[in-house]
Amino acid sequence: MMRLCAEVGCPNITEATRCAEHAQLQEARQESGKWRSRDVYSNKRWRPTRKAVLRRDRFCRCPLDNCHGARECLHVATQADHIIPIERDGAPDPFDTSNIRGVCASCHTRITARGNPT
């Protein structure tokens, strides 16, 4: 079945997920260890990784001070947050659970807005 390349803005038609040009770029990014967020979250390895993190961190592990007006956040973790952002140079494997923490949705929004403090 023919379809558009999955790369945003690419007009090429392909039978695979990505056209030949973008398939090579994707492979090169993965081999170099450089990932983009959308490539991680659409990767088949992300769901089990996320699930493992949320099973491990049942409650929010927010690093922000004065979280929700308390010393620490006591909300249930519903989001998997990369401690070192995926796209930062030298970031570890995006599926390495030691670089991912479980946080609640509101803390995840605040962490992301502040540039992901560790």
Protein Blocks (a to p, Z undefined) as FASTA:
>chain_A
ZZddfbghiabdcfblbdfklmmmmmmmmmnopacfklmmmpmklmmmmmmmmmmmmbac
bfbghihhiabdcbdcfbdcdfbafklghiacfklmklcccddfklmmmmmmnopaZZ
